[in-house]
């Protein structure tokens, strides 16, 4: 175990999160084959409820723990750091139990609000069942997140990152084998298969928890290797609790606002699509793509963002604590540049290859590839909004942060149905209106936050604007060359194996085109440090 620098830590964390998300994308191939669109919708309903209650019980706790531990670590307050860890574990466990009880008791009410009396949709009984199953994870995952935050606050990035890989791997094993045995061997219904799959969230989290628990106990001395302040002030539980609430509440509100986007869709999409003459089964299929199957690909973009944010928070907190605001601004520009450098060409590429990608994972679909080609951009705008919110949170500018989040959600709520109807009247897919409303909401949040950062905290964007221009040009050149190439080598096949080779071929070509371009104009060397580049070499 050793501490990692900002760039190295970001690389390690992002790599592990990417592995986790890629595993999360791959498992849907067999899972979809077993449970289909009906199972996907049930899985999406349960997971949306789970994310909301995770926001109430622990969202923000790992990042708040990381930030406060990093702060006390920088100041040399050893006792306060240890008390923080113990106190947060107790608080999180208490909230988790309360949320589990609420989920278990009110699952039927939530289910009725989701599906109502729509003919042809999933039953209230099935939706209630899967919601109760996912509730078990609420007891385990929050405590696991506290351990991750404690490691990250000390700049130990490898162990919490590996724990995510372990959690995902175990979870996928339970999902694939559990759902397969439920349907094919024991001949259970779809709801039972989805329930077993959702149980994988709890089992995976439990395995990751034991891994981190073991690492912490075996390496206690490495957590205490620091400059200890001899005259450390007395910091009692009340002071720590106040700081945890101060640091965690904004993160909780961020996740709650994000969940509101999903809740708006969950309560509106199916009914709104039915109102514009879509069949109930088609409407539920579209929702399952937006909430589960298509959303899996957005996780790849969000993984990159998560890797950056996990390292940005302790790094930025340390610089702000020391009053090094110029260095803090450099970290901000560096983190956003990295996100744009990787994220923009990635979403362009996935959008371009949407048809073979969708067929490889899910087979033929009336809506899948069409939705994915546009929906993939949502992941980029969520990432931009999230990183801008995180930066404001580090500056403790909660007012500006909440205003931007509130405006984004209000825009989503106001535009969701209106754009759906408008797109339908223009003979465009009605669900494009839903996706557009989401993009506008997150884009508004990002723009507001960056205006605030520029005016209040003197963050300079000249270099970032130039890099953004170069990144967009490079992405356009990449897609243009791939488009020309598609006249020679087909971009789609009715055979999954051939589609795999098509994706691999075009992916490698796209990476090479973009990488050569970025090196030629010096963009790659602007975004990444020489030390990091030498390490990769």
Buried (B, 14 or more C-beta within 10 A) or exposed (E): EEEBBBBBBBBBBBBBBBBBBBBBBBBBBBBBBBBBBBBBBBBBBBBBBBBBBBBBBBBBBBBBBBBBBBBBBBBBBBBBBBBBBEBBBEBBBEBBEEBBEBBBEBBBEBBEBBBEEBEEBBEBEBBBBBBBBBBBBBBBBBBBBBBBBBBBBBBBBBBBBBBBBBBBBBBBBBBBBBBBBBBEEEEBBBBBBBBBBBBBBBBBBBBBBEBBBEBBEEBEEBBEEBEEBEEBEEBEEEBBBEBBEBBBBBBBBBBBBBBBBBBBBBBBBBBBBBBBEBEBBBBBBBBBBBBBBBBBBBBBBBBBBBBBBBBBBBBBBBBBBEEEBEBBBBBBBBBBBBBBBBBBBBBBBBBBBBBBBBBBBBEEBEBBBBBBBBBBBBBBBBBBBBBBBBBBBBBEBBEBBBBBBBBBBEBBBEBBBEBBBBBBEEEEBBBBBBBBBBBBBBBBBBBBBBEBBEEEBEBEBEEBEEBBEBBBEBBEBBBEBBEEBBEEEEBBBEEBEBBBEBBEBBBEBBBEBBBEBBEEEEBBEBBBBEEBEEEEE
